[in-house]
Amino acid sequence: MLALPLAMLFAALWAMSPSRRVAALVSAGYFLAASRGLPQGVANFYAADLWPGLLLWLAASASFVAVHAVAWTRHPGRGRAFRYLVAAALTGLPPFGISGWAHPLTAAGVLFPGWGWWGLLATAAGLLVMVTRYRPAAVLGLGGLWLWSTATWTGPTLPEGWMGVDVELGRSLGRDGSLEHHRGLIATARISASKGAHVVVFPESALGLWTPTVARLWREGLNGLDLTVVAGAAVIDAQGYDNVIVVVGSGAAGILYKERMPVPVSMWQPWLRWTGQGGGAKAHLFANPVVEVGTTRIAPLICYEQLILWPVLHSMLHSPGVIVATGNGWWTEGTSIVAIQKASVTAWAKLFDLPVVMAFNT
């Protein structure tokens, strides 16, 4: 994670490109390197060979490459800096930002921990200087900040009374709706409560399909405990399904959060709705940026939302007190995807000086 500031060199390489074609190749190289785990992950997910993953890998890079290729100019100066600013904004926000992995602004959390929005603006300013003739000064200045941050680095804190539970249930998580599965998770929650936890977070999809029966089972399982469980689940209706986070206590249970940006193609398939077929996960793009667990405002980030820029910034606009990051990464075996997700979440938590709770399945 401490190597994230190296991503800012992309801006300099883009600006130094002698032609639009080279700028496109530089952009492609950056994006494809950052998303290098995608082909293997797709192969794991669909139990297929690498070719579908390779095609999706190239397709995912298309918007990033196209925006930076169009924005490139051979003329230095303020015009080039403005063009890069536009490209950075477009690849950070929908619709292009839907596939905007590995945005260089993520480095803000390493360079300016605790600075919040001022740190984000300072990083943006550094990127703009990187595309001008003053880039040597930017490299020296940012490099000094990077070394200082690395030397004094401490990880984000865990909020008092909260506990994240990582599991290693592979592809069965989300598919196993057996009573035995739920009783095992309830037992884990009860053990966490005996260790002093008041809020326990389970990974994405941990509870499988969310139904009244499952809700009742969990309420009864937590009966008598001063414990709240926050966990991933799915809610199905006639139009498709929602990837959600639910909250359960001994007295109540309900949907806490609906995912704003599911994984494109494998989960979010908007063309099905456009053609009247229905199906796939729904995207609640700008809904529920923060939700409340008791008296704590949390910024929830499910899986793919941790890899792109705008969901976390959307949440930060509403001043949360805790970041809660969940994922179901069984399909990422043999890749760096989960490590990138955790690094990104950690960087944002450090930038805004927030405690963070993570829970992943592998």
C-alpha positions as CSV (number, residue, x, y, z in Angstrom):
1,M,0.0,0.0,0.0
2,L,2.8,2.4,0.8
3,A,3.8,2.2,-2.9
4,L,0.6,3.9,-4.0
5,P,2.3,7.2,-4.7
6,L,4.1,5.6,-7.6
7,A,0.8,5.7,-9.5
8,M,1.2,9.5,-9.8
9,L,4.1,8.9,-12.2
10,F,1.4,7.9,-14.7
11,A,0.6,11.6,-15.1
12,A,4.2,12.5,-16.0
13,L,4.5,9.6,-18.5
14,W,1.2,10.6,-20.1
15,A,2.4,14.2,-20.5
16,M,5.8,13.2,-21.8
17,S,4.3,11.0,-24.6
18,P,5.4,12.2,-28.0
19,S,2.1,11.3,-29.7
20,R,-1.5,10.5,-29.0
21,R,-0.8,6.8,-29.9
22,V,1.9,6.6,-27.3
23,A,-0.3,8.3,-24.7
24,A,-3.0,5.7,-25.4
25,L,-0.4,2.9,-25.0
26,V,0.9,4.5,-21.7
27,S,-2.7,4.7,-20.4
28,A,-3.4,1.1,-21.5
29,G,-0.2,-0.1,-19.8
30,Y,-1.1,1.6,-16.5
31,F,-4.7,0.3,-16.4
32,L,-3.8,-3.2,-17.5
33,A,-1.0,-3.5,-14.9
34,A,-3.3,-2.2,-12.1
35,S,-6.1,-4.6,-13.1
36,R,-3.7,-7.5,-13.9
37,G,-5.7,-9.9,-11.7
38,L,-8.9,-9.6,-13.7
39,P,-8.2,-12.4,-16.4
40,Q,-7.5,-15.0,-13.7
41,G,-10.3,-13.8,-11.5
42,V,-12.8,-14.0,-14.4
43,A,-11.5,-17.5,-15.2
44,N,-12.0,-18.5,-11.6
45,F,-15.5,-17.0,-11.4
46,Y,-16.8,-18.7,-14.6
47,A,-14.7,-21.8,-14.3
48,A,-13.5,-21.1,-17.8
49,D,-10.2,-20.6,-19.5
50,L,-8.3,-17.2,-19.6
51,W,-9.7,-16.0,-23.0
52,P,-13.0,-14.5,-21.6
53,G,-11.0,-12.9,-18.9
54,L,-8.5,-11.4,-21.3
55,L,-11.3,-10.0,-23.4
56,L,-13.0,-8.4,-20.4
57,W,-9.7,-7.1,-19.2
58,L,-9.2,-5.3,-22.5
59,A,-12.8,-4.1,-22.6
60,A,-12.6,-2.7,-19.0
61,S,-9.6,-0.6,-20.0
62,A,-11.4,1.0,-23.0
63,S,-12.9,4.0,-21.3
64,F,-9.8,4.8,-19.3
65,V,-7.6,4.6,-22.4
66,A,-10.1,6.5,-24.6
67,V,-10.5,9.4,-22.2
68,H,-6.7,9.9,-21.8
69,A,-6.0,9.5,-25.5
70,V,-8.6,12.1,-26.4
71,A,-7.4,14.5,-23.6
72,W,-3.7,14.3,-24.6
73,T,-2.1,17.3,-26.3
74,R,1.4,17.9,-27.6
75,H,1.2,21.5,-26.5
76,P,2.6,22.0,-22.9
77,G,1.4,24.6,-20.4
78,R,-1.9,25.3,-18.7
79,G,-3.9,23.7,-21.5
80,R,-2.3,20.3,-20.9
81,A,-2.8,20.6,-17.2
82,F,-6.5,21.4,-17.7
83,R,-6.9,18.5,-20.1
84,Y,-5.4,16.1,-17.6
85,L,-7.7,17.6,-14.9
86,V,-10.7,16.8,-17.1
87,A,-9.4,13.3,-17.8
88,A,-8.9,12.6,-14.1
89,A,-12.4,13.9,-13.3
90,L,-14.0,11.9,-16.1
91,T,-12.3,8.6,-15.1
92,G,-13.2,9.2,-11.4
93,L,-16.9,9.8,-11.9
94,P,-19.7,7.9,-13.6
95,P,-20.2,6.9,-16.4
96,F,-16.5,6.5,-17.2
97,G,-15.6,6.1,-13.6
98,I,-17.6,3.0,-13.3
99,S,-14.5,1.2,-14.6
100,G,-12.0,3.7,-13.2
101,W,-9.8,1.3,-11.3
102,A,-6.6,2.5,-9.6
103,H,-7.2,6.2,-9.8
104,P,-3.9,8.0,-8.9
105,L,-5.8,10.2,-6.4
106,T,-5.9,7.1,-4.1
107,A,-2.3,8.0,-3.2
108,A,-3.6,10.9,-1.2
109,G,-4.0,8.7,1.9
110,V,-0.3,7.8,1.9
111,L,1.0,11.3,1.1
112,F,-1.3,13.3,3.3
113,P,-2.7,11.1,6.1
114,G,-5.3,12.9,8.2
115,W,-5.6,15.9,5.8
116,G,-9.0,14.9,4.5
117,W,-10.3,17.0,1.6
118,W,-7.3,19.3,1.8
119,G,-5.1,16.3,1.2
120,L,-7.1,15.2,-1.8
121,L,-6.8,18.7,-3.3
122,A,-3.1,18.8,-2.6
123,T,-2.7,15.4,-4.4
124,A,-4.7,16.7,-7.3
125,A,-2.5,19.8,-7.5
126,G,0.6,17.6,-7.4
127,L,-0.8,15.5,-10.3
128,L,-1.4,18.7,-12.3
129,V,2.2,19.9,-11.7
130,M,3.4,16.5,-12.9
131,V,2.1,17.2,-16.4
132,T,4.0,20.6,-16.6
133,R,7.6,21.5,-17.0
134,Y,7.8,21.8,-13.3
135,R,7.5,18.1,-12.7
136,P,11.0,17.7,-11.3
137,A,10.0,19.9,-8.4
138,A,6.8,18.0,-8.0
139,V,8.7,14.7,-7.9
140,L,11.1,16.0,-5.3
141,G,8.4,17.5,-3.1
142,L,6.0,14.5,-3.3
143,G,9.0,12.1,-2.9
144,G,9.9,13.9,0.4
145,L,6.4,13.7,1.7
146,W,6.3,10.0,0.7
147,L,9.5,9.2,2.6
148,W,8.3,11.0,5.7
149,S,4.9,9.3,5.6
150,T,6.5,5.9,5.1
151,A,8.9,6.5,8.1
152,T,6.1,7.5,10.4
153,W,3.3,5.3,9.1
154,T,0.8,3.6,11.4
155,G,-2.2,1.7,10.2
156,P,-5.8,2.8,10.7
157,T,-7.5,2.0,14.0
158,L,-10.4,-0.4,14.7
159,P,-13.4,1.3,16.3
160,E,-13.9,0.3,19.9
161,G,-16.3,-2.6,20.3
162,W,-16.3,-3.5,16.6
163,M,-14.8,-6.7,15.1
164,G,-14.5,-7.8,11.5
165,V,-14.6,-11.5,10.8
166,D,-12.6,-13.0,7.9
167,V,-13.7,-16.4,6.7
168,E,-12.3,-18.9,4.2
169,L,-15.4,-20.6,2.9
170,G,-14.5,-20.2,-0.8
171,R,-17.3,-20.3,-3.4
172,S,-19.8,-21.8,-0.9
173,L,-20.3,-18.4,0.8
174,G,-23.6,-17.0,-0.5
175,R,-24.6,-20.3,-2.0
176,D,-24.9,-22.3,1.2
177,G,-28.2,-21.5,2.8
178,S,-28.3,-24.5,5.1
179,L,-29.2,-24.3,8.8
180,E,-25.8,-25.6,9.7
181,H,-24.1,-22.7,7.8
182,H,-26.1,-20.0,9.7
183,R,-25.7,-21.7,13.0
184,G,-21.9,-21.7,12.4
185,L,-21.9,-18.0,11.8
186,I,-24.1,-17.3,14.8
187,A,-21.7,-19.3,16.9
188,T,-18.9,-17.1,15.6
189,A,-20.8,-14.0,16.4
190,R,-21.5,-15.2,20.0
191,I,-17.8,-16.0,20.5
192,S,-16.9,-12.5,19.3
193,A,-19.4,-11.1,21.8
194,S,-17.7,-13.0,24.6
195,K,-14.5,-11.3,23.6
196,G,-16.0,-7.9,24.1
197,A,-17.4,-7.1,20.6
198,H,-20.6,-5.1,20.4
199,V,-20.8,-5.0,16.6
200,V,-19.5,-7.9,14.5
201,V,-19.1,-7.5,10.7
202,F,-19.3,-10.5,8.4
203,P,-18.2,-10.5,4.7
204,E,-20.3,-9.8,1.6
205,S,-22.8,-12.5,0.9
206,A,-22.3,-14.1,4.3
207,L,-26.0,-14.7,4.9
208,G,-26.9,-15.7,1.4
209,L,-30.5,-14.9,0.4
210,W,-32.2,-12.6,2.9
211,T,-35.6,-13.9,3.8
212,P,-38.0,-13.5,6.8
213,T,-37.0,-17.0,7.9
214,V,-33.3,-16.1,7.9
215,A,-34.0,-12.9,9.7
216,R,-36.0,-14.8,12.4
217,L,-33.3,-17.4,12.8
218,W,-30.6,-14.7,13.4
219,R,-32.8,-12.7,15.8
220,E,-33.4,-15.9,17.9
221,G,-29.7,-16.8,17.6
222,L,-28.6,-13.5,19.1
223,N,-31.4,-13.4,21.7
224,G,-30.1,-12.1,25.0
225,L,-26.9,-10.6,23.7
226,D,-25.9,-7.0,23.5
227,L,-24.6,-7.6,20.0
228,T,-25.3,-6.2,16.6
229,V,-24.3,-8.2,13.5
230,V,-23.6,-6.4,10.2
231,A,-23.4,-8.8,7.3
232,G,-23.7,-9.2,3.5
233,A,-26.7,-10.8,1.9
234,A,-28.8,-10.7,-1.3
235,V,-32.5,-9.7,-1.8
236,I,-34.3,-11.1,-4.9
237,D,-37.3,-9.6,-6.6
238,A,-38.9,-9.9,-10.1
239,Q,-36.5,-7.4,-11.6
240,G,-33.3,-8.8,-10.4
241,Y,-31.5,-8.7,-7.0
242,D,-29.9,-6.3,-4.6
243,N,-26.5,-6.9,-3.1
244,V,-27.0,-5.6,0.4
245,I,-25.7,-5.3,3.9
246,V,-28.1,-6.2,6.7
247,V,-28.1,-5.4,10.4
248,V,-29.3,-7.9,12.9
249,G,-29.8,-7.7,16.7
250,S,-31.8,-9.7,19.2
251,G,-34.8,-7.5,18.7
252,A,-34.8,-6.4,15.1
253,A,-33.3,-7.2,11.7
254,G,-33.4,-5.4,8.3
255,I,-31.6,-4.1,5.3
256,L,-29.0,-1.5,6.1
257,Y,-27.4,-0.7,2.8
258,K,-27.9,-1.5,-0.9
259,E,-24.8,-1.6,-3.1
260,R,-24.3,1.5,-5.2
261,M,-21.9,-0.1,-7.8
262,P,-22.0,-3.9,-8.2
263,V,-19.3,-5.5,-10.4
264,P,-20.0,-4.7,-14.0
265,V,-20.9,-7.6,-16.3
266,S,-20.7,-10.4,-13.8
267,M,-23.3,-8.8,-11.5
268,W,-24.5,-5.5,-12.9
269,Q,-26.0,-6.1,-16.4
270,P,-28.1,-3.1,-17.2
271,W,-28.8,-4.2,-20.8
272,L,-31.0,-6.9,-19.4
273,R,-33.4,-4.3,-18.0
274,W,-33.1,-2.1,-21.1
275,T,-34.2,-5.0,-23.2
276,G,-37.1,-5.9,-20.8
277,Q,-35.5,-9.2,-19.7
278,G,-34.8,-8.3,-16.1
279,G,-32.1,-9.9,-13.9
280,G,-28.7,-9.0,-12.6
281,A,-27.8,-6.9,-9.7
282,K,-29.3,-3.4,-9.3
283,A,-27.0,-0.4,-9.1
284,H,-28.2,2.3,-6.6
285,L,-25.6,4.7,-7.9
286,F,-26.1,7.7,-5.6
287,A,-28.2,6.2,-2.8
288,N,-27.4,5.6,0.8
289,P,-23.8,7.0,1.0
290,V,-23.9,6.6,4.8
291,V,-26.0,4.5,7.1
292,E,-26.4,4.2,10.8
293,V,-25.6,1.3,13.1
294,G,-26.9,2.4,16.5
295,T,-25.6,6.0,16.8
296,T,-22.6,5.4,14.5
297,R,-22.6,6.7,10.9
298,I,-20.8,4.3,8.7
299,A,-19.5,4.5,5.1
300,P,-20.3,1.1,3.6
301,L,-18.1,-0.2,0.7
302,I,-18.9,-3.6,-0.8
303,C,-16.2,-5.3,-2.9
304,Y,-16.0,-3.4,-6.2
305,E,-16.8,-0.1,-4.6
306,Q,-13.4,-0.3,-2.9
307,L,-11.6,-0.2,-6.3
308,I,-13.1,2.9,-7.8
309,L,-13.0,6.6,-6.7
310,W,-16.5,8.0,-6.5
311,P,-18.3,5.8,-4.0
312,V,-15.9,6.5,-1.2
313,L,-15.8,10.3,-2.0
314,H,-19.6,10.2,-2.1
315,S,-19.7,8.7,1.4
316,M,-17.0,11.2,2.7
317,L,-19.2,14.1,1.8
318,H,-21.6,13.0,4.5
319,S,-19.0,12.8,7.3
320,P,-19.2,9.2,8.4
321,G,-17.5,8.0,11.6
322,V,-16.4,4.6,10.5
323,I,-15.6,2.9,7.1
324,V,-17.0,-0.7,6.8
325,A,-15.5,-2.7,3.9
326,T,-16.8,-6.1,3.0
327,G,-15.9,-8.5,0.2
328,N,-16.4,-12.0,-1.1
329,G,-13.1,-12.7,-2.8
330,W,-13.1,-16.4,-3.4
331,W,-12.9,-15.9,-7.1
332,T,-9.7,-13.8,-6.7
333,E,-7.5,-16.7,-5.7
334,G,-4.1,-16.4,-7.3
335,T,-4.5,-12.6,-7.9
336,S,-3.8,-9.3,-6.2
337,I,-7.4,-8.1,-6.2
338,V,-8.2,-8.4,-2.5
339,A,-4.8,-6.9,-1.6
340,I,-5.6,-3.9,-3.8
341,Q,-9.0,-3.5,-2.3
342,K,-7.6,-3.5,1.3
343,A,-4.8,-1.1,0.3
344,S,-7.3,1.3,-1.2
345,V,-9.7,1.2,1.8
346,T,-6.7,1.7,4.2
347,A,-5.5,4.7,2.2
348,W,-8.9,6.4,2.3
349,A,-9.3,5.6,6.0
350,K,-5.9,7.3,6.6
351,L,-6.7,10.3,4.5
352,F,-9.8,11.1,6.4
353,D,-8.5,9.8,9.7
354,L,-11.3,7.3,10.2
355,P,-11.3,3.9,11.8
356,V,-12.0,1.0,9.5
357,V,-13.5,-2.5,9.8
358,M,-12.9,-5.1,7.1
359,A,-14.4,-8.5,6.6
360,F,-13.5,-10.7,3.6
361,N,-14.1,-14.2,2.4
362,T,-11.4,-16.0,0.5
